[in-house]
Amino acid sequence: MPGAVAQTSTLALTNATLPYVLTLARQGVISGLESNPHLLNGLNVHQGKITCAAVAAALGYAYVPPLTALGSEGSFTIPYEQAS
């Protein structure tokens, strides 16, 4: 359906993603991921390590928690990762 209303869907997608892009641009990728659990939830692979439990299980690879892969202790936990 986005093709039927291309301009409107582009504006909606831009409005939804721009705050995340600005966070990464202002803080840098690693700091931005460490400071925002929503961005960190979107991390699947970092430096060859699978950081998403579902992806690791589906592909038969070892899972590495995202904060561990980033080399960070972190001050929050990721709800989706706790359930695995």
RAFEN-V808910 format. One record per residue. N is the residue number from 0. RES is the residue in three letters. PHI is phi in degrees with one decimal (NA if undefined). D_FIRST is the distance of its C-alpha to the first C-alpha in whole Angstrom. Layout:
# RAFEN-V808910
N/RES/PHI/D_FIRST  N/RES/PHI/D_FIRST
This chain:
# RAFEN-V808910
0/MET/NA/0  1/PRO/-56.6/4  2/GLY/-65.6/5  3/ALA/-74.2/5  4/VAL/-133.9/7  5/ALA/-57.4/9  6/GLN/-65.9/12  7/THR/-64.1/11  8/SER/-68.7/9  9/THR/-64.6/12  10/LEU/-63.5/14  11/ALA/-65.2/13  12/LEU/-65.1/13  13/THR/-62.4/17  14/ASN/-63.6/18  15/ALA/-76.5/17  16/THR/-98.5/19  17/LEU/-56.7/22  18/PRO/-58.4/24  19/TYR/-70.7/24  20/VAL/-62.9/25  21/LEU/-65.1/27  22/THR/-60.5/29  23/LEU/-65.1/29  24/ALA/-69.4/31  25/ARG/-76.3/33  26/GLN/-98.7/35  27/GLY/89.7/34  28/VAL/-64.9/32  29/ILE/-64.3/35  30/SER/-63.2/36  31/GLY/-63.2/32  32/LEU/-66.6/31  33/GLU/-66.5/35  34/SER/-91.6/34  35/ASN/-131.6/31  36/PRO/-62.4/30  37/HIS/-70.8/26  38/LEU/-66.1/26  39/LEU/-62.7/29  40/ASN/-61.1/27  41/GLY/-84.9/24  42/LEU/-77.8/27  43/ASN/-105.6/27  44/VAL/-141.1/30  45/HIS/-142.4/33  46/GLN/49.0/36  47/GLY/79.0/35  48/LYS/-103.8/35  49/ILE/-79.9/33  50/THR/-108.1/32  51/CYS/-121.4/29  52/ALA/-57.8/31  53/ALA/-66.2/29  54/VAL/-65.8/28  55/ALA/-59.9/32  56/ALA/-65.0/32  57/ALA/-65.9/30  58/LEU/-97.9/31  59/GLY/74.8/35  60/TYR/-105.4/36  61/ALA/-71.2/38  62/TYR/-94.0/36  63/VAL/-123.6/37  64/PRO/-56.0/36  65/PRO/-54.8/34  66/LEU/-66.4/37  67/THR/-67.1/39  68/ALA/-62.3/37  69/LEU/-79.5/37  70/GLY/77.0/41  71/SER/-124.5/41  72/GLU/-77.9/42  73/GLY/73.0/39  74/SER/-114.1/40  75/PHE/-143.9/37  76/THR/-115.3/36  77/ILE/-102.0/32  78/PRO/-53.3/32  79/TYR/-65.7/29  80/GLU/-75.2/32  81/GLN/-66.2/35  82/ALA/-73.0/34  83/SER/-80.8/34
